Amino acid sequence: MLKKLLIVVGVVGVAALIAKKVMDANDERALWHEATTSPDLR
């Protein structure tokens, strides 16, 4: 029982780390897009 619980906790932890990396990458890409596009001066 304890072994299964540890495995589940490990999988959830890894999934959380991957989700954080993906969100950070999306934020970084959005910042680069904003910084490198010309402003709309209409």
PDB file of N, CA, C and O in Angstrom, chain B, residues numbered from 101:
ATOM      1  N   MET B 101       0.829  -1.203   0.000  1.00  0.00           N
ATOM      2  CA  MET B 101       0.000   0.000   0.000  1.00  0.00           C
ATOM      3  C   MET B 101       0.867   1.257   0.000  1.00  0.00           C
ATOM      4  O   MET B 101       0.633   2.182  -0.778  1.00  0.00           O
ATOM      5  N   LEU B 102       1.867   1.283   0.877  1.00  0.00           N
ATOM      6  CA  LEU B 102       2.732   2.461   0.976  1.00  0.00           C
ATOM      7  C   LEU B 102       3.542   2.650  -0.304  1.00  0.00           C
ATOM      8  O   LEU B 102       3.777   3.778  -0.736  1.00  0.00           O
ATOM      9  N   LYS B 103       3.964   1.545  -0.905  1.00  0.00           N
ATOM     10  CA  LYS B 103       4.743   1.619  -2.140  1.00  0.00           C
ATOM     11  C   LYS B 103       3.909   2.249  -3.263  1.00  0.00           C
ATOM     12  O   LYS B 103       4.411   3.076  -4.023  1.00  0.00           O
ATOM     13  N   LYS B 104       2.632   1.853  -3.362  1.00  0.00           N
ATOM     14  CA  LYS B 104       1.747   2.410  -4.385  1.00  0.00           C
ATOM     15  C   LYS B 104       1.517   3.898  -4.148  1.00  0.00           C
ATOM     16  O   LYS B 104       1.482   4.690  -5.089  1.00  0.00           O
ATOM     17  N   LEU B 105       1.361   4.266  -2.883  1.00  0.00           N
ATOM     18  CA  LEU B 105       1.164   5.679  -2.548  1.00  0.00           C
ATOM     19  C   LEU B 105       2.384   6.507  -2.934  1.00  0.00           C
ATOM     20  O   LEU B 105       2.244   7.607  -3.469  1.00  0.00           O
ATOM     21  N   LEU B 106       3.566   5.993  -2.668  1.00  0.00           N
ATOM     22  CA  LEU B 106       4.795   6.713  -3.031  1.00  0.00           C
ATOM     23  C   LEU B 106       4.923   6.852  -4.541  1.00  0.00           C
ATOM     24  O   LEU B 106       5.369   7.888  -5.036  1.00  0.00           O
ATOM     25  N   ILE B 107       4.539   5.827  -5.266  1.00  0.00           N
ATOM     26  CA  ILE B 107       4.597   5.894  -6.733  1.00  0.00           C
ATOM     27  C   ILE B 107       3.637   6.955  -7.247  1.00  0.00           C
ATOM     28  O   ILE B 107       3.986   7.743  -8.126  1.00  0.00           O
ATOM     29  N   VAL B 108       2.428   6.976  -6.697  1.00  0.00           N
ATOM     30  CA  VAL B 108       1.433   7.966  -7.122  1.00  0.00           C
ATOM     31  C   VAL B 108       1.930   9.377  -6.796  1.00  0.00           C
ATOM     32  O   VAL B 108       1.814  10.281  -7.623  1.00  0.00           O
ATOM     33  N   VAL B 109       2.478   9.567  -5.605  1.00  0.00           N
ATOM     34  CA  VAL B 109       3.008  10.881  -5.224  1.00  0.00           C
ATOM     35  C   VAL B 109       4.145  11.280  -6.155  1.00  0.00           C
ATOM     36  O   VAL B 109       4.238  12.442  -6.552  1.00  0.00           O
ATOM     37  N   GLY B 110       5.004  10.344  -6.506  1.00  0.00           N
ATOM     38  CA  GLY B 110       6.104  10.628  -7.429  1.00  0.00           C
ATOM     39  C   GLY B 110       5.603  11.034  -8.807  1.00  0.00           C
ATOM     40  O   GLY B 110       6.108  11.987  -9.400  1.00  0.00           O
ATOM     41  N   VAL B 111       4.619  10.319  -9.310  1.00  0.00           N
ATOM     42  CA  VAL B 111       4.070  10.639 -10.631  1.00  0.00           C
ATOM     43  C   VAL B 111       3.413  12.015 -10.616  1.00  0.00           C
ATOM     44  O   VAL B 111       3.578  12.792 -11.557  1.00  0.00           O
ATOM     45  N   VAL B 112       2.674  12.318  -9.562  1.00  0.00           N
ATOM     46  CA  VAL B 112       2.027  13.630  -9.456  1.00  0.00           C
ATOM     47  C   VAL B 112       3.082  14.727  -9.361  1.00  0.00           C
ATOM     48  O   VAL B 112       2.918  15.793  -9.954  1.00  0.00           O
ATOM     49  N   GLY B 113       4.151  14.479  -8.630  1.00  0.00           N
ATOM     50  CA  GLY B 113       5.235  15.464  -8.519  1.00  0.00           C
ATOM     51  C   GLY B 113       5.894  15.733  -9.855  1.00  0.00           C
ATOM     52  O   GLY B 113       6.138  16.887 -10.208  1.00  0.00           O
ATOM     53  N   VAL B 114       6.181  14.688 -10.594  1.00  0.00           N
ATOM     54  CA  VAL B 114       6.801  14.847 -11.913  1.00  0.00           C
ATOM     55  C   VAL B 114       5.856  15.587 -12.849  1.00  0.00           C
ATOM     56  O   VAL B 114       6.294  16.449 -13.611  1.00  0.00           O
ATOM     57  N   ALA B 115       4.576  15.267 -12.805  1.00  0.00           N
ATOM     58  CA  ALA B 115       3.594  15.949 -13.658  1.00  0.00           C
ATOM     59  C   ALA B 115       3.529  17.437 -13.308  1.00  0.00           C
ATOM     60  O   ALA B 115       3.404  18.275 -14.201  1.00  0.00           O
ATOM     61  N   ALA B 116       3.614  17.770 -12.022  1.00  0.00           N
ATOM     62  CA  ALA B 116       3.587  19.175 -11.619  1.00  0.00           C
ATOM     63  C   ALA B 116       4.822  19.904 -12.130  1.00  0.00           C
ATOM     64  O   ALA B 116       4.721  21.042 -12.589  1.00  0.00           O
ATOM     65  N   LEU B 117       5.987  19.263 -12.057  1.00  0.00           N
ATOM     66  CA  LEU B 117       7.209  19.896 -12.564  1.00  0.00           C
ATOM     67  C   LEU B 117       7.134  20.126 -14.071  1.00  0.00           C
ATOM     68  O   LEU B 117       7.542  21.178 -14.562  1.00  0.00           O
ATOM     69  N   ILE B 118       6.619  19.151 -14.796  1.00  0.00           N
ATOM     70  CA  ILE B 118       6.494  19.297 -16.251  1.00  0.00           C
ATOM     71  C   ILE B 118       5.511  20.413 -16.585  1.00  0.00           C
ATOM     72  O   ILE B 118       5.765  21.212 -17.486  1.00  0.00           O
ATOM     73  N   ALA B 119       4.401  20.474 -15.874  1.00  0.00           N
ATOM     74  CA  ALA B 119       3.409  21.526 -16.121  1.00  0.00           C
ATOM     75  C   ALA B 119       4.009  22.898 -15.845  1.00  0.00           C
ATOM     76  O   ALA B 119       3.749  23.847 -16.586  1.00  0.00           O
ATOM     77  N   LYS B 120       4.807  23.015 -14.791  1.00  0.00           N
ATOM     78  CA  LYS B 120       5.450  24.298 -14.470  1.00  0.00           C
ATOM     79  C   LYS B 120       6.433  24.694 -15.561  1.00  0.00           C
ATOM     80  O   LYS B 120       6.487  25.860 -15.950  1.00  0.00           O
ATOM     81  N   LYS B 121       7.212  23.735 -16.058  1.00  0.00           N
ATOM     82  CA  LYS B 121       8.162  24.038 -17.136  1.00  0.00           C
ATOM     83  C   LYS B 121       7.436  24.502 -18.395  1.00  0.00           C
ATOM     84  O   LYS B 121       7.882  25.440 -19.058  1.00  0.00           O
ATOM     85  N   VAL B 122       6.330  23.859 -18.727  1.00  0.00           N
ATOM     86  CA  VAL B 122       5.566  24.234 -19.918  1.00  0.00           C
ATOM     87  C   VAL B 122       5.000  25.640 -19.753  1.00  0.00           C
ATOM     88  O   VAL B 122       5.064  26.444 -20.683  1.00  0.00           O
ATOM     89  N   MET B 123       4.447  25.946 -18.580  1.00  0.00           N
ATOM     90  CA  MET B 123       3.889  27.282 -18.351  1.00  0.00           C
ATOM     91  C   MET B 123       4.985  28.340 -18.391  1.00  0.00           C
ATOM     92  O   MET B 123       4.779  29.420 -18.945  1.00  0.00           O
ATOM     93  N   ASP B 124       6.148  28.044 -17.810  1.00  0.00           N
ATOM     94  CA  ASP B 124       7.260  28.988 -17.854  1.00  0.00           C
ATOM     95  C   ASP B 124       7.731  29.221 -19.287  1.00  0.00           C
ATOM     96  O   ASP B 124       8.047  30.351 -19.661  1.00  0.00           O
ATOM     97  N   ALA B 125       7.778  28.161 -20.089  1.00  0.00           N
ATOM     98  CA  ALA B 125       8.187  28.293 -21.484  1.00  0.00           C
ATOM     99  C   ALA B 125       7.185  29.141 -22.260  1.00  0.00           C
ATOM    100  O   ALA B 125       7.579  29.962 -23.088  1.00  0.00           O
ATOM    101  N   ASN B 126       5.894  28.951 -21.999  1.00  0.00           N
ATOM    102  CA  ASN B 126       4.873  29.752 -22.674  1.00  0.00           C
ATOM    103  C   ASN B 126       4.988  31.222 -22.279  1.00  0.00           C
ATOM    104  O   ASN B 126       4.864  32.106 -23.126  1.00  0.00           O
ATOM    105  N   ASP B 127       5.224  31.483 -20.997  1.00  0.00           N
ATOM    106  CA  ASP B 127       5.394  32.868 -20.537  1.00  0.00           C
ATOM    107  C   ASP B 127       6.618  33.505 -21.190  1.00  0.00           C
ATOM    108  O   ASP B 127       6.571  34.659 -21.616  1.00  0.00           O
ATOM    109  N   GLU B 128       7.709  32.751 -21.266  1.00  0.00           N
ATOM    110  CA  GLU B 128       8.935  33.263 -21.881  1.00  0.00           C
ATOM    111  C   GLU B 128       8.704  33.577 -23.358  1.00  0.00           C
ATOM    112  O   GLU B 128       9.149  34.610 -23.857  1.00  0.00           O
ATOM    113  N   ARG B 129       8.006  32.681 -24.050  1.00  0.00           N
ATOM    114  CA  ARG B 129       7.729  32.902 -25.473  1.00  0.00           C
ATOM    115  C   ARG B 129       6.848  34.129 -25.662  1.00  0.00           C
ATOM    116  O   ARG B 129       7.052  34.896 -26.603  1.00  0.00           O
ATOM    117  N   ALA B 130       5.880  34.322 -24.788  1.00  0.00           N
ATOM    118  CA  ALA B 130       5.015  35.499 -24.884  1.00  0.00           C
ATOM    119  C   ALA B 130       5.811  36.786 -24.651  1.00  0.00           C
ATOM    120  O   ALA B 130       5.593  37.788 -25.331  1.00  0.00           O
ATOM    121  N   LEU B 131       6.724  36.750 -23.695  1.00  0.00           N
ATOM    122  CA  LEU B 131       7.558  37.931 -23.454  1.00  0.00           C
ATOM    123  C   LEU B 131       8.433  38.255 -24.664  1.00  0.00           C
ATOM    124  O   LEU B 131       8.547  39.416 -25.059  1.00  0.00           O
ATOM    125  N   TRP B 132       9.055  37.221 -25.254  1.00  0.00           N
ATOM    126  CA  TRP B 132       9.883  37.454 -26.434  1.00  0.00           C
ATOM    127  C   TRP B 132       9.037  37.991 -27.587  1.00  0.00           C
ATOM    128  O   TRP B 132       9.479  38.872 -28.325  1.00  0.00           O
ATOM    129  N   HIS B 133       7.839  37.471 -27.741  1.00  0.00           N
ATOM    130  CA  HIS B 133       6.971  37.945 -28.811  1.00  0.00           C
ATOM    131  C   HIS B 133       6.636  39.422 -28.606  1.00  0.00           C
ATOM    132  O   HIS B 133       6.666  40.212 -29.550  1.00  0.00           O
ATOM    133  N   GLU B 134       6.321  39.780 -27.376  1.00  0.00           N
ATOM    134  CA  GLU B 134       5.988  41.172 -27.075  1.00  0.00           C
ATOM    135  C   GLU B 134       7.192  42.086 -27.278  1.00  0.00           C
ATOM    136  O   GLU B 134       7.051  43.207 -27.766  1.00  0.00           O
ATOM    137  N   ALA B 135       8.374  41.605 -26.903  1.00  0.00           N
ATOM    138  CA  ALA B 135       9.579  42.428 -26.986  1.00  0.00           C
ATOM    139  C   ALA B 135      10.083  42.591 -28.416  1.00  0.00           C
ATOM    140  O   ALA B 135      10.759  43.572 -28.724  1.00  0.00           O
ATOM    141  N   THR B 136       9.763  41.645 -29.289  1.00  0.00           N
ATOM    142  CA  THR B 136      10.349  41.683 -30.638  1.00  0.00           C
ATOM    143  C   THR B 136       9.360  42.119 -31.705  1.00  0.00           C
ATOM    144  O   THR B 136       9.745  42.235 -32.869  1.00  0.00           O
ATOM    145  N   THR B 137       8.119  42.364 -31.364  1.00  0.00           N
ATOM    146  CA  THR B 137       7.170  42.848 -32.369  1.00  0.00           C
ATOM    147  C   THR B 137       7.099  44.363 -32.300  1.00  0.00           C
ATOM    148  O   THR B 137       7.266  44.965 -31.239  1.00  0.00           O
ATOM    149  N   SER B 138       6.851  44.954 -33.438  1.00  0.00           N
ATOM    150  CA  SER B 138       6.779  46.404 -33.469  1.00  0.00           C
ATOM    151  C   SER B 138       5.476  46.864 -32.818  1.00  0.00           C
ATOM    152  O   SER B 138       4.453  46.190 -32.938  1.00  0.00           O
ATOM    153  N   PRO B 139       5.505  47.981 -32.146  1.00  0.00           N
ATOM    154  CA  PRO B 139       4.289  48.461 -31.480  1.00  0.00           C
ATOM    155  C   PRO B 139       3.233  48.921 -32.489  1.00  0.00           C
ATOM    156  O   PRO B 139       3.567  49.406 -33.570  1.00  0.00           O
ATOM    157  N   ASP B 140       2.011  48.770 -32.141  1.00  0.00           N
ATOM    158  CA  ASP B 140       0.896  49.193 -32.974  1.00  0.00           C
ATOM    159  C   ASP B 140       0.571  50.648 -32.601  1.00  0.00           C
ATOM    160  O   ASP B 140      -0.042  50.909 -31.565  1.00  0.00           O
ATOM    161  N   LEU B 141       0.981  51.573 -33.444  1.00  0.00           N
ATOM    162  CA  LEU B 141       0.873  53.008 -33.124  1.00  0.00           C
ATOM    163  C   LEU B 141      -0.329  53.665 -33.793  1.00  0.00           C
ATOM    164  O   LEU B 141      -0.242  54.817 -34.220  1.00  0.00           O
ATOM    165  N   ARG B 142      -1.432  52.963 -33.890  1.00  0.00           N
ATOM    166  CA  ARG B 142      -2.613  53.538 -34.517  1.00  0.00           C
ATOM    167  C   ARG B 142      -3.354  54.446 -33.566  1.00  0.00           C
ATOM    168  O   ARG B 142      -4.380  55.018 -33.933  1.00  0.00           O
TER     169      ARG B 142
END
